[in-house]
């Protein structure tokens, strides 16, 4: 559910390459936050994308796409 910049789709890259650019490349950024599912209905979600959920797997970033699961390693610029 990770959004990809519409202009990138015109580059005819594979889905994996588009995801890599969205996750690790460039100067673009978005605000990422968590919210309780019970309170989500109170938010104006027209400006937000739901990209996943927090699980009990502390320190692990899992990507599940088309029934396939893989572990994502942090890449790109590290601010801290």
Steps between C-alpha positions, in 0.01 A plus 500: 500500500802728483425793269736560207537838332288495185781647288724202586253257345583650159860373531394144417681353799413171663271501803801413719700794363209739555465377858874542559482860379196571718663348807861611470563763237484869441419813686129438539359406837168449670386500858451151639290442812301230674141516618273267692270314259203577725564875462583502128139579410531835681783614269456676168678235294463670163854637541657181636605158373474190716817305421500223757475411863716474810563142610666328795818445294712769666780633280384311192361669191297253296364562156209283395402529135289259295520244781880510502680610817851643517706685757605852404840627607520873574683686221538856384590800710498451876422825681612387845 
